[in-house]
Amino acid sequence: MKFTLRARLSLFVATAALVGCAAMAASPAQVSDGALVGPNGMSLYTFDRDAMGSGKSVCNGPCATNWPPLMASDMDKGGGDYSVITRDDGKKQWAYKGKPLYFWVKDGKPGDRTGDGFNNVWKLARP
């Protein structure tokens, strides 16, 4: 099957648009019972020591073992209240209204919120 240059260009543009939309289409979090949850239904948290809008997470190493980041792919793009930041290790993480988002390792099932208020610096992420 032969394609003209114009047909190939149109196909390329359409494919690129679909790939770009797919990377942005899914929201990284949903709202459940007044709080943000990840795609797995687990509660999401923010860390008071992260400076809003800095594009940085200060929760690395052992902190990130207990508070796993809501990871983003290299193809993910922010939109609306969501943005993508680059962590110290070069990996990508989702942020909501400028605050990086995390899970709490001690939450065992969707709906658990045991990290809310932990050490007076971890808060349930709310829309």
C-alpha positions as CSV (number, residue, x, y, z in Angstrom):
1,M,0.0,0.0,0.0
2,K,1.5,3.3,-1.1
3,F,1.0,6.5,0.8
4,T,1.6,10.0,-0.7
5,L,3.8,12.3,1.2
6,R,0.7,14.3,2.3
7,A,-1.0,11.2,3.6
8,R,2.1,10.1,5.5
9,L,2.4,13.6,7.0
10,S,-1.3,13.6,8.0
11,L,-0.9,10.2,9.6
12,F,2.2,11.3,11.5
13,V,0.5,14.5,12.8
14,A,-2.6,12.5,13.9
15,T,-0.5,9.9,15.7
16,A,1.5,12.5,17.5
17,A,-1.6,14.2,18.6
18,L,-3.1,11.0,20.0
19,V,0.1,10.1,21.8
20,G,0.3,13.6,23.4
21,C,-3.4,13.4,24.5
22,A,-2.8,10.0,26.0
23,A,0.0,11.3,28.1
24,M,-2.2,14.1,29.5
25,A,-5.6,12.4,29.4
26,A,-5.6,10.5,32.7
27,S,-5.7,12.6,35.9
28,P,-3.0,11.4,38.3
29,A,-5.5,11.5,41.2
30,Q,-9.2,11.3,41.9
31,V,-11.3,12.7,44.8
32,S,-12.8,10.2,47.2
33,D,-14.6,11.2,50.4
34,G,-13.2,14.7,50.2
35,A,-9.5,13.7,49.7
36,L,-7.2,12.9,46.8
37,V,-6.4,9.3,46.1
38,G,-4.0,7.8,43.6
39,P,-5.0,5.5,40.7
40,N,-4.8,2.5,43.2
41,G,-7.4,4.2,45.5
42,M,-4.9,4.9,48.2
43,S,-4.9,8.2,50.1
44,L,-2.4,10.9,49.0
45,Y,-0.6,13.3,51.3
46,T,1.4,16.5,51.2
47,F,4.5,17.3,53.3
48,D,4.6,20.7,55.0
49,R,8.4,20.9,54.5
50,D,8.0,20.9,50.7
51,A,7.9,24.6,49.6
52,M,4.8,25.2,47.5
53,G,5.6,25.8,43.9
54,S,9.4,25.2,44.3
55,G,9.3,22.2,41.9
56,K,11.2,20.2,44.5
57,S,10.6,17.4,47.0
58,V,12.5,17.4,50.2
59,C,11.3,13.8,51.0
60,N,14.1,11.6,49.6
61,G,16.0,8.5,50.8
62,P,14.5,6.9,53.9
63,C,11.7,9.5,53.9
64,A,10.6,8.4,50.4
65,T,10.7,4.8,51.6
66,N,8.0,5.6,54.2
67,W,6.2,8.2,52.0
68,P,6.4,6.9,48.4
69,P,6.0,9.6,45.8
70,L,3.1,9.5,43.4
71,M,5.4,8.9,40.4
72,A,4.9,10.4,37.0
73,S,6.3,9.1,33.7
74,D,8.7,11.1,31.5
75,M,5.8,11.5,29.1
76,D,3.4,12.9,31.6
77,K,2.6,16.6,31.4
78,G,0.8,18.7,34.0
79,G,-2.4,20.5,33.5
80,G,-4.8,22.4,35.6
81,D,-3.9,22.0,39.3
82,Y,-1.5,19.2,38.6
83,S,2.2,19.6,37.7
84,V,5.1,17.3,37.3
85,I,8.3,17.9,39.3
86,T,11.7,16.3,39.0
87,R,13.0,14.6,42.1
88,D,16.7,14.6,43.3
89,D,17.2,11.2,41.6
90,G,15.9,12.5,38.3
91,K,12.6,10.7,38.5
92,K,9.3,12.5,38.0
93,Q,6.6,13.1,40.6
94,W,3.1,14.5,40.5
95,A,2.3,17.7,42.5
96,Y,-1.1,19.2,43.3
97,K,-1.3,23.0,43.5
98,G,2.5,23.1,43.7
99,K,2.8,20.5,46.5
100,P,4.3,17.1,45.7
101,L,2.0,14.1,46.4
102,Y,2.9,11.0,48.4
103,F,1.4,7.8,49.7
104,W,1.9,6.5,53.3
105,V,3.5,3.1,53.6
106,K,1.4,2.3,56.6
107,D,-2.0,2.7,54.9
108,G,-3.0,-0.9,54.2
109,K,-6.1,-0.5,52.0
110,P,-8.0,2.1,50.0
111,G,-9.8,4.5,52.4
112,D,-7.1,4.3,55.1
113,R,-5.9,7.8,56.2
114,T,-3.4,6.9,59.0
115,G,-0.8,9.4,57.8
116,D,-3.0,12.5,58.2
117,G,-1.4,14.7,60.8
118,F,1.7,12.4,61.2
119,N,4.4,14.4,63.1
120,N,2.3,17.5,62.5
121,V,3.9,17.8,59.0
122,W,2.0,15.3,56.9
123,K,-1.5,16.2,55.7
124,L,-4.2,14.5,53.7
125,A,-4.2,16.0,50.2
126,R,-7.5,17.7,49.6
127,P,-8.9,19.4,46.5
